[in-house]
Amino acid sequence: MLAVSTRDRKLLYATALLRATATGLAAVQLGIYLTVRGLPAATIGYVVAAGLAGAGLAALLVTLAGDAHGRRRVLIELAILGALGGLLLAWGSAPVVLGAAAFVGMLNGMGRDRGGALIVEQAILPGTVSDRERTRALAWYNVFQDVGHAAGALLAGLPRIFESSLSLSRVDGHRATLVVYAVLLLALVTLYARLSPAVERGRATAGVRVSPESRRILTRITALFALDSLGGGFLTTALLSYFFFERFGAGEGTIALLFFGARVLNALSHLGAAWLARRIGLVNTMVFTHMPSSLLLVTVAIVPDFPIAAALFLVREGLVEMDVPTRQSYVLAVVRPEERTFASGVTNLVRMAMWAIGPAFAGVFMQHVSLMTPLVAGAAMKLLYDVLLYRAFRAVRPPEERTAPSS
């Protein structure tokens, strides 16, 4: 049993790495690719929003019927759809076709892997470890994700390489990169097929049933996650890369290196979050690392030159993801095991829905108000979320904190 769980956990770490690589690659180059195609900022925002809307719909279907459909089957189908969407985006021409491709492929312009596959994998992971090791397991899962995000950001420099080495046009260099994205997603299919039948254990096979206590907690926490994610929708990787591209004139290679560094810092911060959570608790870790990251984002918006903005952005990225494994662990800890897919799904679904709303407004603000407006607005919403989260949940403790309080 333990050997099977360990093997499945390692496979999920591998799929997280590979899928995040594809996500990081697409997110960094998406805004630039659409700019090269001649689309204005508002249309770019709409395409990014369409991708997030598709991811949101997939998250809804997984939440309501993923367990009944079968976890391995769901993961394989999501990987295939993502690859098809990437290929359609590469050769589509009209904005409506590009939007449809982003929707079908669930293209995640956030630069963070937060779709339907994440919901299923998160539901599986806690069953492979004890309560005390849950946050650490999720932290390592997120480490592999952000290593993948970093690798994907670095791969976003591929268009220039393809242009010079294969004598391709600028647009065709980006198209070739989208083919790489599709291949990465198709490679997931072989890994998912190797998962053991044990990953189906504990799933809800007779429909979603949530206890009244869990329902109350999920209602409150998802409302707060909605506010945080609306702010995050103003801060997608695609739009941030567009910000650096337009505001400071940074090239694709420079932006790729910047986001590579950001993802490395994100990855390291997850292990720090697991260590800190054992000492001060999950909620405290979520709040007191997230607030300074939002304040730093405001400084990125107002500084006059790229080196300073890049340095502040990297400091921010060393803090902003510390709430991710702690948030995931907290949600999965305060519900029953058979409710985990639903809890993971509904919280991620709300986040995806709000992310899908944000980019469309952010693109309009960038085009008609100023490039910095989405950064300031997004940071303000995230600060409000932190305050409200602390007030609502500081006294609601997960099992490991109730049985062994922090000293």
Backbone torsions as a table, in degrees:
resi	resn	phi	psi	omega
1	MET	NA	-50.2	-179.7
2	LEU	-64.2	-40.3	-179.9
3	ALA	-63.4	-39.3	178.6
4	VAL	-64.5	-44.8	-179.8
5	SER	-61.1	-43.0	179.9
6	THR	-63.1	-42.5	179.6
7	ARG	-64.2	-45.0	179.0
8	ASP	-63.7	-39.3	179.1
9	ARG	-62.2	-41.6	178.6
10	LYS	-65.3	-38.5	176.5
11	LEU	-63.5	-39.4	178.6
12	LEU	-68.7	-33.8	173.2
13	TYR	-62.1	-40.8	-179.5
14	ALA	-67.3	-42.3	179.3
15	THR	-67.3	-35.8	176.7
16	ALA	-61.4	-42.8	179.3
17	LEU	-62.1	-47.4	-175.8
18	LEU	-69.3	-44.9	-179.0
19	ARG	-66.9	-38.3	178.5
20	ALA	-67.1	-32.7	175.7
21	THR	-61.1	-45.3	177.8
22	ALA	-63.4	-42.8	-179.5
23	THR	-63.2	-45.7	179.6
24	GLY	-63.5	-39.0	178.0
25	LEU	-62.1	-51.0	-176.1
26	ALA	-65.7	-40.2	-174.5
27	ALA	-66.2	-44.2	-177.6
28	VAL	-67.4	-39.1	-175.0
29	GLN	-90.1	-13.1	-173.9
30	LEU	-59.4	-52.2	-178.7
31	GLY	-61.6	-40.1	-179.9
32	ILE	-69.2	-42.5	178.7
33	TYR	-58.0	-46.2	-179.4
34	LEU	-68.7	-31.7	174.4
35	THR	-65.2	-44.2	177.7
36	VAL	-61.8	-32.1	177.5
37	ARG	-74.4	-5.9	175.7
38	GLY	92.5	15.2	-179.3
39	LEU	-85.3	141.8	177.2
40	PRO	-75.1	168.0	-175.1
41	ALA	-59.2	-41.3	-178.1
42	ALA	-62.6	-41.4	179.1
43	THR	-67.7	-37.9	176.3
44	ILE	-59.3	-43.6	177.4
45	GLY	-59.7	-40.2	179.7
46	TYR	-65.7	-40.0	179.2
47	VAL	-66.0	-44.0	176.8
48	VAL	-59.8	-43.2	179.2
49	ALA	-63.0	-37.9	178.6
50	ALA	-62.2	-42.2	177.6
51	GLY	-61.4	-42.9	179.5
52	LEU	-69.5	-32.9	176.2
53	ALA	-64.9	-41.3	176.6
54	GLY	-63.1	-41.5	176.7
55	ALA	-64.0	-36.9	177.8
56	GLY	-64.5	-42.1	177.9
57	LEU	-63.3	-42.3	177.8
58	ALA	-61.5	-40.1	178.4
59	ALA	-62.7	-38.8	178.6
60	LEU	-63.1	-47.2	-179.2
61	LEU	-63.6	-40.3	178.1
62	VAL	-65.2	-41.2	-179.6
63	THR	-61.0	-44.2	-174.4
64	LEU	-84.3	-31.8	-172.2
65	ALA	-136.5	4.8	-176.0
66	GLY	-62.6	-45.7	179.9
67	ASP	-63.4	-44.5	-179.0
68	ALA	-65.3	-34.4	-179.7
69	HIS	-73.3	-27.7	-177.3
70	GLY	111.2	125.9	-173.4
71	ARG	-66.2	-46.0	179.3
72	ARG	-62.4	-42.7	-178.9
73	ARG	-62.1	-43.8	178.9
74	VAL	-59.9	-45.7	-177.5
75	LEU	-61.9	-41.7	179.5
76	ILE	-65.2	-44.4	-178.2
77	GLU	-65.3	-38.8	178.5
78	LEU	-64.0	-39.1	179.0
79	ALA	-63.3	-41.7	-179.2
80	ILE	-66.2	-44.5	178.9
81	LEU	-62.0	-39.6	178.6
82	GLY	-61.5	-42.0	178.9
83	ALA	-64.5	-43.0	179.4
84	LEU	-62.4	-40.6	178.2
85	GLY	-63.1	-39.7	178.1
86	GLY	-62.9	-41.3	179.2
87	LEU	-67.6	-39.0	178.2
88	LEU	-65.9	-37.6	177.6
89	LEU	-63.6	-36.0	-177.9
90	ALA	-64.8	-37.7	-174.2
91	TRP	-112.4	2.6	173.7
92	GLY	-73.1	159.1	-177.9
93	SER	-125.2	-56.5	-178.1
94	ALA	-67.1	146.4	178.5
95	PRO	-53.8	-36.7	-179.2
96	VAL	-67.0	-34.1	177.5
97	VAL	-69.9	-41.4	178.4
98	LEU	-63.6	-39.5	176.6
99	GLY	-65.0	-41.2	178.6
100	ALA	-64.4	-39.9	178.6
101	ALA	-62.7	-43.4	178.6
102	ALA	-63.2	-38.6	-179.1
103	PHE	-67.3	-51.6	-178.2
104	VAL	-63.1	-40.2	-178.8
105	GLY	-82.5	-0.9	179.8
106	MET	52.9	41.2	-174.0
107	LEU	-65.1	124.3	-172.0
108	ASN	-101.7	95.1	179.0
109	GLY	-73.3	-5.5	177.4
110	MET	-65.5	-26.3	-173.7
111	GLY	78.1	6.2	177.1
112	ARG	-122.1	133.5	-178.0
113	ASP	-78.1	100.4	-173.4
114	ARG	-134.6	26.4	-173.4
115	GLY	-93.1	-159.9	-176.6
116	GLY	-61.9	-36.8	179.4
117	ALA	-63.3	-37.8	178.2
118	LEU	-60.6	-40.6	-179.8
119	ILE	-58.1	-47.8	-177.7
120	VAL	-67.0	-45.4	-178.0
121	GLU	-64.6	-39.0	177.2
122	GLN	-64.0	-36.0	178.6
123	ALA	-67.4	-30.1	-179.1
124	ILE	-78.3	-41.7	-169.5
125	LEU	-57.9	-46.0	-177.5
126	PRO	-59.2	-26.7	179.1
127	GLY	-72.1	-7.3	-178.9
128	THR	-98.6	-3.4	-176.5
129	VAL	-142.2	171.5	175.3
130	SER	-79.7	170.2	178.2
131	ASP	-58.0	-42.8	-176.6
132	ARG	-68.2	-25.2	-179.1
133	GLU	-96.5	-2.4	-176.3
134	ARG	-60.0	-49.1	-178.6
135	THR	-63.6	-39.4	179.1
136	ARG	-64.7	-42.3	178.7
137	ALA	-62.0	-42.8	178.1
138	LEU	-69.1	-32.6	176.3
139	ALA	-63.3	-45.3	178.0
140	TRP	-64.2	-38.0	176.0
141	TYR	-57.6	-44.1	178.8
142	ASN	-71.9	-30.0	173.7
143	VAL	-59.7	-49.1	179.6
144	PHE	-63.0	-35.9	175.6
145	GLN	-61.1	-47.7	-175.3
146	ASP	-76.4	-26.1	168.0
147	VAL	-60.9	-42.1	175.9
148	GLY	-64.6	-42.7	176.6
149	HIS	-59.0	-40.4	179.0
150	ALA	-65.2	-45.0	178.6
151	ALA	-63.0	-39.9	178.4
152	GLY	-64.3	-41.0	177.4
153	ALA	-61.4	-40.0	178.6
154	LEU	-66.1	-39.3	178.7
155	LEU	-67.0	-15.7	178.4
156	ALA	-66.5	-9.1	171.9
157	GLY	-82.1	-1.2	-178.7
158	LEU	-59.7	-35.5	-179.3
159	PRO	-53.8	-42.3	178.7
160	ARG	-65.4	-38.3	179.0
161	ILE	-66.1	-43.9	178.7
162	PHE	-63.8	-38.5	179.2
163	GLU	-61.2	-46.0	-175.7
164	SER	-78.0	-40.3	-174.9
165	SER	-82.4	-30.0	-177.5
166	LEU	-110.5	4.5	-179.8
167	SER	55.7	42.9	179.1
168	LEU	-92.1	158.2	172.1
169	SER	-70.6	169.3	-178.8
170	ARG	-63.0	-42.4	179.1
171	VAL	-64.4	-43.5	-178.7
172	ASP	-67.8	-29.5	174.4
173	GLY	-62.4	-40.1	176.6
174	HIS	-70.3	-36.6	178.0
175	ARG	-62.7	-42.3	178.7
176	ALA	-62.4	-35.4	178.4
177	THR	-67.2	-36.2	176.4
178	LEU	-66.9	-29.6	174.1
179	VAL	-65.1	-41.2	176.0
180	VAL	-59.0	-42.7	177.5
181	TYR	-57.2	-45.9	-179.4
182	ALA	-64.5	-39.3	180.0
183	VAL	-64.6	-40.0	177.8
184	LEU	-59.5	-42.4	-179.9
185	LEU	-68.8	-38.1	178.6
186	LEU	-66.1	-30.1	178.5
187	ALA	-65.1	-23.1	178.1
188	LEU	-62.6	-30.3	-175.2
189	VAL	-57.9	-41.9	-178.5
190	THR	-66.7	-34.4	179.3
191	LEU	-71.8	-43.5	179.0
192	TYR	-62.9	-34.0	-179.8
193	ALA	-65.5	-19.7	-178.3
194	ARG	-89.7	-6.3	177.3
195	LEU	-63.0	143.0	-177.6
196	SER	-79.8	163.0	175.5
197	PRO	-59.9	-17.6	-179.4
198	ALA	-62.2	-22.7	-179.5
199	VAL	-68.4	-16.5	178.2
200	GLU	-86.2	-8.7	-177.2
201	ARG	-69.1	136.2	177.5
202	GLY	86.5	-1.5	-179.6
203	ARG	-78.2	155.2	179.2
204	ALA	-83.8	109.2	-176.0
205	THR	-96.3	-9.4	-175.6
206	ALA	-117.6	35.4	-179.9
207	GLY	93.1	167.8	-176.4
208	VAL	-84.2	122.3	175.6
209	ARG	-130.9	119.9	-176.1
210	VAL	-119.9	132.5	-179.8
211	SER	-67.0	154.8	178.9
212	PRO	-57.0	-39.4	179.5
213	GLU	-63.7	-46.5	178.6
214	SER	-64.0	-37.0	179.9
215	ARG	-62.2	-41.8	179.2
216	ARG	-63.2	-43.9	-179.8
217	ILE	-64.7	-46.6	-177.0
218	LEU	-65.5	-36.0	178.7
219	THR	-61.9	-45.8	-179.0
220	ARG	-68.2	-44.8	-173.4
221	ILE	-74.2	-33.3	178.4
222	THR	-69.5	-32.1	176.0
223	ALA	-62.6	-39.8	178.1
224	LEU	-70.9	-40.1	177.4
225	PHE	-62.1	-31.6	177.9
226	ALA	-61.8	-43.2	178.8
227	LEU	-64.5	-45.5	179.2
228	ASP	-60.9	-41.9	-176.1
229	SER	-75.1	-29.9	173.6
230	LEU	-62.2	-42.2	174.2
231	GLY	-62.7	-40.2	178.3
232	GLY	-64.9	-30.3	178.0
233	GLY	-64.6	-21.4	174.8
234	PHE	-80.4	-6.9	-169.5
235	LEU	-128.5	35.0	179.2
236	THR	-63.6	153.6	178.1
237	THR	-59.3	-39.0	179.7
238	ALA	-59.4	-43.7	-178.7
239	LEU	-77.1	-32.4	175.7
240	LEU	-67.1	-40.1	176.9
241	SER	-65.0	-36.7	175.2
242	TYR	-63.8	-39.2	177.9
243	PHE	-59.5	-49.7	-180.0
244	PHE	-66.0	-35.1	-179.6
245	PHE	-66.2	-45.1	-176.1
246	GLU	-85.8	-41.5	-174.9
247	ARG	-72.4	-43.5	-173.7
248	PHE	-112.5	-4.8	-179.6
249	GLY	71.3	23.3	179.3
250	ALA	-70.1	139.0	-179.4
251	GLY	-82.8	171.9	-177.7
252	GLU	-58.5	-43.3	-179.2
253	GLY	-63.0	-42.6	179.6
254	THR	-64.9	-43.9	179.3
255	ILE	-65.0	-38.8	178.0
256	ALA	-60.7	-43.6	178.3
257	LEU	-65.2	-38.6	178.9
258	LEU	-61.1	-46.9	-179.0
259	PHE	-75.0	-24.9	171.6
260	PHE	-62.1	-48.6	178.0
261	GLY	-61.4	-39.3	179.3
262	ALA	-61.8	-43.6	-178.0
263	ARG	-69.7	-33.0	175.0
264	VAL	-62.2	-44.7	178.4
265	LEU	-65.2	-38.8	175.2
266	ASN	-57.0	-46.1	-176.7
267	ALA	-62.2	-46.5	179.9
268	LEU	-63.6	-34.6	-177.0
269	SER	-67.0	-26.2	-178.8
270	HIS	-65.8	-40.9	177.3
271	LEU	-67.4	-36.9	175.4
272	GLY	-63.5	-36.2	179.2
273	ALA	-65.2	-42.0	178.8
274	ALA	-63.2	-41.7	177.7
275	TRP	-63.5	-46.3	-177.7
276	LEU	-67.2	-38.3	-178.1
277	ALA	-63.0	-32.2	177.8
278	ARG	-66.8	-20.7	-175.8
279	ARG	-101.8	-35.7	-176.8
280	ILE	-120.4	-3.6	178.3
281	GLY	98.0	157.7	-175.7
282	LEU	-66.7	-46.9	-176.7
283	VAL	-65.6	-43.9	178.7
284	ASN	-60.6	-40.7	178.4
285	THR	-64.1	-42.5	179.2
286	MET	-58.1	-46.0	-172.1
287	VAL	-79.7	-47.7	-168.8
288	PHE	-82.8	-1.8	167.9
289	THR	-102.2	-25.2	-175.7
290	HIS	-78.1	-36.5	-176.5
291	MET	-61.8	-49.6	179.1
292	PRO	-63.5	-29.2	179.3
293	SER	-64.9	-35.9	178.6
294	SER	-69.4	-40.4	177.5
295	LEU	-62.7	-38.9	178.2
296	LEU	-63.8	-34.5	-179.6
297	LEU	-63.0	-35.2	177.4
298	VAL	-62.7	-39.4	179.8
299	THR	-66.3	-34.2	176.6
300	VAL	-60.0	-36.1	-176.3
301	ALA	-70.4	-28.1	-170.1
302	ILE	-108.4	-11.8	-178.8
303	VAL	-69.5	154.3	-170.1
304	PRO	-86.0	-18.7	-175.9
305	ASP	-137.1	162.5	-171.8
306	PHE	-66.2	-44.7	-178.4
307	PRO	-56.5	-42.3	179.5
308	ILE	-68.5	-44.0	179.2
309	ALA	-60.4	-42.1	-179.8
310	ALA	-64.9	-41.9	179.7
311	ALA	-63.4	-45.2	179.0
312	LEU	-65.4	-38.2	178.1
313	PHE	-61.9	-41.3	-179.8
314	LEU	-67.4	-39.0	175.5
315	VAL	-61.2	-43.5	178.0
316	ARG	-59.2	-41.9	-178.1
317	GLU	-68.3	-22.3	175.4
318	GLY	-72.6	-12.6	-179.8
319	LEU	-113.6	-33.9	-165.6
320	VAL	-64.1	-26.5	-176.8
321	GLU	-95.4	1.2	-179.0
322	MET	-67.1	-19.8	178.0
323	ASP	-83.8	-7.5	-173.8
324	VAL	-71.9	-58.5	179.3
325	PRO	-65.3	-32.3	179.2
326	THR	-69.3	-39.3	177.5
327	ARG	-65.9	-45.3	179.0
328	GLN	-61.1	-46.4	-179.4
329	SER	-62.3	-41.1	-178.6
330	TYR	-63.4	-47.8	-178.9
331	VAL	-62.2	-44.5	-178.1
332	LEU	-72.1	-19.2	-179.2
333	ALA	-83.6	-30.1	-172.8
334	VAL	-94.0	7.4	173.5
335	VAL	-121.8	168.3	179.0
336	ARG	-75.8	155.9	-178.2
337	PRO	-53.2	-41.8	-178.5
338	GLU	-74.1	-6.9	177.9
339	GLU	-98.4	0.0	-170.8
340	ARG	-67.3	-40.5	178.0
341	THR	-62.7	-43.5	178.6
342	PHE	-64.1	-45.3	-179.0
343	ALA	-63.7	-46.3	176.5
344	SER	-60.8	-41.7	-177.8
345	GLY	-67.4	-48.0	-174.4
346	VAL	-68.6	-37.0	178.2
347	THR	-69.7	-41.6	177.4
348	ASN	-69.6	-33.8	178.7
349	LEU	-63.1	-46.2	178.0
350	VAL	-60.5	-41.6	179.5
351	ARG	-63.7	-43.9	-179.9
352	MET	-65.1	-38.6	179.9
353	ALA	-62.8	-43.9	179.6
354	MET	-69.8	-36.8	175.4
355	TRP	-60.9	-36.1	-178.6
356	ALA	-68.9	-28.1	179.1
357	ILE	-76.7	-42.3	-172.9
358	GLY	-57.7	-49.0	-173.7
359	PRO	-60.1	-35.6	-179.3
360	ALA	-62.2	-44.0	177.3
361	PHE	-69.2	-39.5	-179.4
362	ALA	-61.8	-41.4	178.6
363	GLY	-62.3	-41.2	177.7
364	VAL	-64.5	-44.4	178.9
365	PHE	-61.1	-41.0	-179.9
366	MET	-63.9	-37.2	-176.8
367	GLN	-79.8	-36.4	-170.5
368	HIS	-111.7	-14.9	178.8
369	VAL	-113.3	-79.8	174.9
370	SER	-161.6	160.2	-179.7
371	LEU	-65.1	-28.9	-174.9
372	MET	-85.2	-14.2	-174.5
373	THR	-55.5	-47.2	179.9
374	PRO	-61.4	-34.2	-179.4
375	LEU	-65.4	-44.4	-179.0
376	VAL	-68.9	-44.9	-179.5
377	ALA	-64.1	-43.0	179.5
378	GLY	-62.8	-41.7	179.4
379	ALA	-64.2	-39.5	-179.3
380	ALA	-63.8	-42.6	179.1
381	MET	-65.1	-37.2	179.8
382	LYS	-68.7	-36.0	177.1
383	LEU	-65.2	-40.9	177.7
384	LEU	-63.0	-41.0	177.2
385	TYR	-58.1	-45.1	-178.9
386	ASP	-59.1	-45.4	-179.3
387	VAL	-62.2	-46.6	-177.6
388	LEU	-68.3	-37.9	178.7
389	LEU	-61.8	-45.1	-179.1
390	TYR	-62.4	-43.2	-179.5
391	ARG	-64.3	-37.1	-173.6
392	ALA	-82.8	-31.7	-168.1
393	PHE	-125.5	6.8	-178.2
394	ARG	-63.9	-23.0	-179.0
395	ALA	-99.6	-2.9	179.7
396	VAL	-97.2	104.0	-171.2
397	ARG	-102.1	144.3	174.3
398	PRO	-74.4	167.4	-174.3
399	PRO	-54.3	-44.7	-176.4
400	GLU	-66.2	-25.4	178.4
401	GLU	-85.9	-22.2	175.8
402	ARG	-78.6	-37.0	-177.1
403	THR	-86.2	-27.7	179.9
404	ALA	-140.0	78.2	-176.4
405	PRO	-58.2	148.9	178.7
406	SER	-64.8	142.7	178.9
407	SER	-86.8	NA	NA
